[in-house]
Amino acid sequence: MKRELFEVRNSDGSEPDLAQIALTESWAQGLIYCDMEGFAIEQDGTLILLDECGNMAHCPKGRFSVRWSNG
């Protein structure tokens, strides 16, 4: 089975600080900043940010870029 991996970057190419995003960005309110899990992509291609407590937030379009690679 072919496995697809992805990497998420800020729109400027830098690495996202997940705790800082959860603390400061209104769309990510409700996420537990000290217990961030990472990003996931839903079946329809929507990028979401997750914490380890089961909370999620839909990322605004254009906020991040996604780079795909084969694993």
Summary of the structure (lengths in Angstrom):
residues: 71
radius of gyration: 12.2
end to end distance: 10.2
largest distance: 39.3
contacts: 158
relative contact order: 0.32
helix: 18%
strand: 39%
